[in-house]
Amino acid sequence: MRLLNKIYLTAGVVLLLSGCGSSGSFESAETIIPLSVGEEMELISGDRISPVNEETQIELRHVLGSDKKYVTLVSGSAELIRGSYIVN
């Protein structure tokens, strides 16, 4: 009986330790999209805008009554960094 308890305890510890570091089960795969002046792009959760130079100006638009948001490059250069998260 004691041997069986040791086996269960050992198996439980191994399972607990293998569950540690579960934050590594998500990988971030980013797509970089250069923005063109005057082009409107829809933003989704996890997206970021990265200006390429100091003269960059952007316009943000939020549609009332929805979660939709849009960005338009007014001048300069910028990149839309689209994040997508993949579960392993």
DSSP file (Angstrom, degrees, kcal/mol; ACC not computed):
  #  RESIDUE AA STRUCTURE BP1 BP2  ACC     N-H-->O    O-->H-N    N-H-->O    O-->H-N    TCO  KAPPA ALPHA  PHI   PSI    X-CA   Y-CA   Z-CA
    1    1 A M     >        0   0    0      0, 0.0     4,-2.0     0, 0.0     5,-0.1   0.000 360.0 360.0 360.0 -40.7    0.0    0.0    0.0
    2    2 A R  H  >  +     0   0    0      1,-0.2     4,-2.2     2,-0.2     5,-0.2   0.883 360.0  53.4 -65.4 -37.1    2.8    2.4    0.8
    3    3 A L  H  > S+     0   0    0      1,-0.2     4,-2.1     2,-0.2    -1,-0.2   0.908 108.3  49.9 -62.8 -41.6    4.5    1.7   -2.6
    4    4 A L  H  > S+     0   0    0      1,-0.2     4,-2.3     2,-0.2    -1,-0.2   0.895 109.7  50.7 -64.5 -40.5    1.2    2.5   -4.3
    5    5 A N  H  X S+     0   0    0     -4,-2.0     4,-2.5     1,-0.2    -2,-0.2   0.889 109.5  51.2 -63.4 -39.6    0.9    5.8   -2.4
    6    6 A K  H  X S+     0   0    0     -4,-2.2     4,-2.7     2,-0.2    -2,-0.2   0.888 109.4  50.4 -65.1 -39.0    4.5    6.7   -3.4
    7    7 A I  H  X S+     0   0    0     -4,-2.1     4,-2.6     2,-0.2    -2,-0.2   0.933 112.6  45.9 -64.9 -45.6    3.7    6.0   -7.0
    8    8 A Y  H  X S+     0   0    0     -4,-2.3     4,-2.4     2,-0.2    -2,-0.2   0.909 114.2  48.8 -62.4 -42.5    0.6    8.2   -6.9
    9    9 A L  H  X S+     0   0    0     -4,-2.5     4,-2.2     2,-0.2    -2,-0.2   0.919 112.7  47.4 -64.1 -44.4    2.5   11.0   -5.1
   10   10 A T  H  X S+     0   0    0     -4,-2.7     4,-2.3     1,-0.2    -2,-0.2   0.914 112.7  48.9 -63.3 -43.7    5.4   10.9   -7.6
   11   11 A A  H  X S+     0   0    0     -4,-2.6     4,-2.2     1,-0.2    -1,-0.2   0.891 111.0  51.1 -63.7 -39.2    3.0   10.9  -10.5
   12   12 A G  H  X S+     0   0    0     -4,-2.4     4,-2.3     2,-0.2    -2,-0.2   0.903 110.1  48.6 -65.1 -41.4    1.2   13.9   -9.0
   13   13 A V  H  X S+     0   0    0     -4,-2.2     4,-2.6     2,-0.2     5,-0.2   0.908 110.9  50.9 -65.3 -42.1    4.4   15.9   -8.5
   14   14 A V  H  X S+     0   0    0     -4,-2.3     4,-2.2     1,-0.2    -2,-0.2   0.917 111.4  48.0 -62.1 -43.6    5.5   15.2  -12.1
   15   15 A L  H  X S+     0   0    0     -4,-2.2     4,-1.1     2,-0.2    -1,-0.2   0.898 111.9  49.6 -64.6 -40.3    2.1   16.4  -13.4
   16   16 A L  H  X S+     0   0    0     -4,-2.3     4,-0.7     1,-0.2     3,-0.4   0.919 112.5  47.1 -64.4 -43.1    2.2   19.5  -11.3
   17   17 A L  H >< S+     0   0    0     -4,-2.6     3,-0.7     1,-0.2    -2,-0.2   0.863 108.3  54.6 -67.9 -35.3    5.8   20.4  -12.4
   18   18 A S  H 3< S+     0   0    0     -4,-2.2    -1,-0.2     1,-0.2    -2,-0.2   0.767 104.8  55.9 -70.1 -22.3    4.9   19.8  -16.0
   19   19 A G  H >< S+     0   0    0     -4,-1.1     3,-0.7    -3,-0.4    -1,-0.2   0.682  87.1  98.7 -80.5 -18.3    2.1   22.3  -15.7
   20   20 A C  T << S+     0   0    0     -4,-0.7    -3,-0.0    -3,-0.7     0, 0.0  -0.372  79.6  31.8 -67.2 148.3    4.5   25.0  -14.4
   21   21 A G  T >   +     0   0    0      1,-0.1     3,-2.0    -2,-0.1    -1,-0.2   0.775  69.7 150.3  76.2  25.4    5.5   27.5  -17.0
   22   22 A S  G X   +     0   0    0     -3,-0.7     3,-2.2     1,-0.3     4,-0.2   0.650  56.4  81.5 -66.9 -11.9    2.3   27.2  -18.9
   23   23 A S  G >  S+     0   0    0      1,-0.3     3,-1.0     2,-0.2    -1,-0.3   0.736  81.8  66.4 -63.7 -18.4    2.7   30.8  -20.0
   24   24 A G  G <  S+     0   0    0     -3,-2.0    -1,-0.3     1,-0.2    -2,-0.2   0.460  78.1  82.8 -78.8  -0.7    5.0   29.2  -22.7
   25   25 A S  G <  S+     0   0    0     -3,-2.2    63,-2.7    62,-0.1     2,-0.5   0.595  82.6  69.8 -81.1  -8.3    2.0   27.6  -24.2
   26   26 A F  E <   -A   87   0A   0     -3,-1.0     2,-0.4    61,-0.2    61,-0.2  -0.922  65.8-166.5-109.1 133.2    1.1   30.8  -26.1
   27   27 A E  E     -A   86   0A   0     59,-2.2    59,-2.2    -2,-0.5     2,-0.6  -0.940  15.3-136.9-115.8 141.3    3.3   32.0  -28.9
   28   28 A S  E     -A   85   0A   0     -2,-0.4     2,-0.6    57,-0.2    57,-0.2  -0.862  17.9-174.3 -98.4 123.1    3.0   35.5  -30.4
   29   29 A A  E     -A   84   0A   0     55,-2.5    55,-1.4    -2,-0.6     2,-0.3  -0.952  12.2-164.3-116.9 110.6    3.2   35.7  -34.1
   30   30 A E  E     -A   83   0A   0     -2,-0.6     2,-0.5    53,-0.2    53,-0.2  -0.747  10.1-157.4-101.5 142.7    3.2   39.3  -35.3
   31   31 A T  E     -A   82   0A   0     51,-2.8    51,-3.2    -2,-0.3     2,-0.6  -0.973  10.7-148.7-114.9 129.0    2.5   40.6  -38.8
   32   32 A I  E     -A   81   0A   0     -2,-0.5    49,-0.2    49,-0.2    -2,-0.0  -0.876  14.4-174.5-102.6 123.5    3.9   44.0  -39.8
   33   33 A I  E     -A   80   0A   0     47,-3.0    47,-3.3    -2,-0.6     2,-0.2  -0.963  20.5-135.8-119.2 115.3    1.9   46.0  -42.3
   34   34 A P  E     -A   79   0A   0      0, 0.0     2,-0.3     0, 0.0    45,-0.2  -0.517  24.1-131.7 -68.5 135.1    3.3   49.3  -43.6
   35   35 A L        -     0   0    0     43,-2.6    43,-0.4    -2,-0.2     2,-0.4  -0.663  12.6-144.8 -89.4 143.8    0.6   51.9  -43.6
   36   36 A S    >   -     0   0    0     -2,-0.3     3,-2.1    41,-0.1    37,-0.6  -0.846  32.7 -94.6-105.0 144.1   -0.1   54.1  -46.7
   37   37 A V  B 3  S+c   73   0B   0     -2,-0.4    37,-0.2     1,-0.3     3,-0.1  -0.344 111.1  11.9 -58.5 129.7   -1.1   57.7  -46.4
   38   38 A G  T 3  S+     0   0    0     35,-3.0     2,-0.4     1,-0.3    -1,-0.3   0.275  95.6 125.6  87.2 -10.4   -4.9   58.0  -46.6
   39   39 A E    <   -     0   0    0     -3,-2.1    34,-0.9    34,-0.2     2,-0.5  -0.690  50.9-145.8 -86.2 131.4   -5.5   54.3  -46.2
   40   40 A E  E     -D   72   0B   0     -2,-0.4     2,-0.4    32,-0.2    32,-0.2  -0.830  16.2-172.3 -98.2 131.6   -7.9   53.3  -43.4
   41   41 A M  E     -D   71   0B   0     30,-2.7    30,-2.6    -2,-0.5     2,-0.3  -0.968  23.4-122.6-123.8 138.7   -7.2   50.0  -41.5
   42   42 A E  E     -D   70   0B   0     -2,-0.4     2,-0.4    28,-0.2    28,-0.3  -0.613  26.0-140.2 -77.3 137.1   -9.4   48.3  -38.9
   43   43 A L  E     -D   69   0B   0     26,-3.3    26,-0.6    -2,-0.3     2,-0.3  -0.785  17.4-169.0 -97.0 140.9   -7.7   47.7  -35.6
   44   44 A I    >   -     0   0    0     -2,-0.4     3,-2.2    24,-0.1    39,-0.2  -0.843  41.7 -70.0-122.6 164.6   -8.3   44.6  -33.6
   45   45 A S  T 3  S+     0   0    0     -2,-0.3     3,-0.1     1,-0.3    38,-0.1  -0.265 121.5  26.6 -55.2 130.9   -7.4   43.7  -30.1
   46   46 A G  T 3  S+     0   0    0      1,-0.4    -1,-0.3    36,-0.1     2,-0.1   0.273  89.7 131.2  98.3 -10.2   -3.6   43.3  -29.8
   47   47 A D    <   -     0   0    0     -3,-2.2    -1,-0.4    35,-0.2     2,-0.3  -0.420  35.2-168.5 -74.5 151.5   -2.7   45.6  -32.7
   48   48 A R  E     -B   81   0A   0     33,-1.9    33,-3.3    -2,-0.1     2,-0.5  -0.974  15.9-139.0-136.6 152.2   -0.1   48.3  -32.2
   49   49 A I  E     -B   80   0A   0     -2,-0.3    31,-0.2    31,-0.2    29,-0.0  -0.951  16.1-167.9-110.6 130.9    0.9   51.3  -34.3
   50   50 A S  E     -B   79   0A   0     29,-2.8    29,-2.3    -2,-0.5     2,-0.2  -0.948  14.1-142.1-122.0 110.8    4.6   52.1  -34.6
   51   51 A P  E     -B   78   0A   0      0, 0.0    27,-0.3     0, 0.0     3,-0.1  -0.476   3.9-157.5 -69.5 141.3    5.6   55.5  -36.1
   52   52 A V  S    S+     0   0    0     25,-3.0     2,-0.3    -2,-0.2    26,-0.2   0.773  73.9  14.6 -89.9 -29.8    8.7   55.3  -38.3
   53   53 A N  S >  S-     0   0    0     24,-0.9     3,-1.2     1,-0.0    24,-0.1  -0.884  80.7-104.3-139.8 173.4    9.6   58.9  -38.0
   54   54 A E  T 3  S+     0   0    0     -2,-0.3    -1,-0.0     1,-0.3    22,-0.0   0.687 112.1  63.8 -73.9 -18.7    8.8   62.0  -35.9
   55   55 A E  T 3  S+     0   0    0      2,-0.0    -1,-0.3    22,-0.0     2,-0.2   0.419  74.7 127.0 -84.4   2.5    6.6   63.6  -38.5
   56   56 A T    <   -     0   0    0     -3,-1.2     2,-0.4    21,-0.2    20,-0.3  -0.398  34.9-178.5 -67.6 130.9    4.1   60.8  -38.4
   57   57 A Q  E     -E   75   0B   0     18,-2.4    17,-2.6    -2,-0.2    18,-1.6  -0.999   1.8-175.4-129.3 133.4    0.5   61.8  -37.8
   58   58 A I  E     -E   73   0B   0     -2,-0.4     2,-0.4    15,-0.2    15,-0.2  -0.881  16.6-143.0-125.2 159.0   -2.4   59.3  -37.5
   59   59 A E  E     -E   72   0B   0     13,-2.6    13,-2.4    -2,-0.3     2,-0.4  -0.988  13.2-157.2-121.8 128.8   -6.1   59.6  -37.2
   60   60 A L  E     -E   71   0B   0     -2,-0.4     2,-0.4    11,-0.2    11,-0.2  -0.871   7.1-169.6-106.5 139.8   -8.1   57.2  -35.0
   61   61 A R  E     -E   70   0B   0      9,-2.7     9,-3.0    -2,-0.4     2,-0.5  -0.996   4.2-166.9-131.8 128.4  -11.8   56.6  -35.5
   62   62 A H  E     -E   69   0B   0     -2,-0.4     2,-0.6     7,-0.2     7,-0.2  -0.969  20.4-134.0-116.3 125.3  -14.1   54.7  -33.1
   63   63 A V    >   -     0   0    0      5,-2.2     3,-1.5    -2,-0.5     5,-0.2  -0.674  27.2-123.5 -80.2 118.9  -17.5   53.7  -34.3
   64   64 A L  T 3  S+     0   0    0     -2,-0.6     3,-0.1     1,-0.2    -1,-0.1  -0.335  92.9  23.3 -63.2 140.4  -20.1   54.5  -31.6
   65   65 A G  T 3  S+     0   0    0      1,-0.3     2,-0.3    -2,-0.0    -1,-0.2   0.535 118.1  65.4  82.3   6.3  -22.2   51.6  -30.5
   66   66 A S  S <  S-     0   0    0     -3,-1.5    -1,-0.3     2,-0.2     0, 0.0  -0.909  84.0-116.0-146.8 175.5  -19.6   49.0  -31.5
   67   67 A D  S    S+     0   0    0     -2,-0.3     2,-0.2    -3,-0.1    -3,-0.1   0.332  71.2 125.3 -94.8   6.2  -16.1   47.8  -30.8
   68   68 A K        +     0   0    0     -5,-0.2    -5,-2.2   -26,-0.0     2,-0.3  -0.473  34.0 178.1 -75.9 135.0  -14.8   48.8  -34.2
   69   69 A K  E     -DE  43  62B   0    -26,-0.6   -26,-3.3    -7,-0.2     2,-0.3  -0.986   6.7-165.7-135.0 144.6  -11.8   51.1  -34.4
   70   70 A Y  E     -DE  42  61B   0     -9,-3.0    -9,-2.7    -2,-0.3     2,-0.4  -0.942   6.2-155.6-131.5 151.1   -9.9   52.4  -37.4
   71   71 A V  E     -DE  41  60B   0    -30,-2.6   -30,-2.7    -2,-0.3     2,-0.4  -0.982   6.5-170.1-126.3 140.4   -6.6   54.1  -38.0
   72   72 A T  E     -DE  40  59B   0    -13,-2.4   -13,-2.6    -2,-0.4     2,-0.6  -0.999  22.6-131.3-129.1 130.4   -5.6   56.3  -41.0
   73   73 A L  E     +cE  37  58B   0    -34,-0.9   -35,-3.0   -37,-0.6   -15,-0.2  -0.718  25.0 179.0 -79.8 119.4   -2.1   57.5  -41.7
   74   74 A V  E     -     0   0B   0    -17,-2.6     2,-0.3    -2,-0.6   -16,-0.2   0.879  63.4 -17.0 -89.1 -44.9   -2.3   61.3  -42.3
   75   75 A S  E    S+ E   0  57B   0    -18,-1.6   -18,-2.4   -38,-0.1    -1,-0.4  -0.983 105.8  25.8-156.9 163.2    1.4   62.0  -42.9
   76   76 A G  S    S-     0   0    0     -2,-0.3     2,-0.4   -20,-0.3   -39,-0.1  -0.518  90.7 -58.5  83.3-151.6    4.8   60.4  -42.3
   77   77 A S        +     0   0    0     -2,-0.2   -25,-3.0   -24,-0.1   -24,-0.9  -0.992  53.6 161.0-136.5 141.9    5.4   56.7  -42.1
   78   78 A A  E     - B   0  51A   0    -43,-0.4   -43,-2.6    -2,-0.4     2,-0.4  -0.983  24.5-137.9-154.7 160.9    4.0   54.1  -39.7
   79   79 A E  E     -AB  34  50A   0    -29,-2.3   -29,-2.8    -2,-0.3     2,-0.6  -0.969  11.6-139.6-124.3 140.1    3.6   50.4  -39.4
   80   80 A L  E     -AB  33  49A   0    -47,-3.3   -47,-3.0    -2,-0.4     2,-0.8  -0.891  16.7-156.9 -94.6 119.2    0.6   48.4  -38.1
   81   81 A I  E     -AB  32  48A   0    -33,-3.3   -33,-1.9    -2,-0.6     2,-0.6  -0.865   8.8-160.8-101.6 106.3    1.9   45.5  -36.0
   82   82 A R  E     -A   31   0A   0    -51,-3.2   -51,-2.8    -2,-0.8     2,-0.4  -0.779   4.8-155.2 -93.4 117.5   -0.9   43.0  -36.0
   83   83 A G  E     +A   30   0A   0     -2,-0.6     2,-0.4   -53,-0.2   -53,-0.2  -0.772  13.9 179.0 -95.2 134.3   -0.6   40.5  -33.1
   84   84 A S  E     -A   29   0A   0    -55,-1.4   -55,-2.5    -2,-0.4     2,-0.5  -0.997  17.0-145.0-131.6 140.9   -2.1   37.0  -33.3
   85   85 A Y  E     -A   28   0A   0     -2,-0.4     2,-0.4   -57,-0.2   -57,-0.2  -0.910  10.1-162.8-115.2 126.8   -1.8   34.5  -30.6
   86   86 A I  E     -A   27   0A   0    -59,-2.2   -59,-2.2    -2,-0.5     2,-0.5  -0.895  12.4-140.5-111.5 130.8   -1.5   30.8  -31.3
   87   87 A V  E      A   26   0A   0     -2,-0.4   -61,-0.2   -61,-0.2   -62,-0.1  -0.796 360.0 360.0 -90.4 127.8   -2.1   28.1  -28.6
   88   88 A N              0   0    0    -63,-2.7    -1,-0.1    -2,-0.5   -62,-0.1   0.455 360.0 360.0 -78.7 360.0    0.4   25.2  -28.8
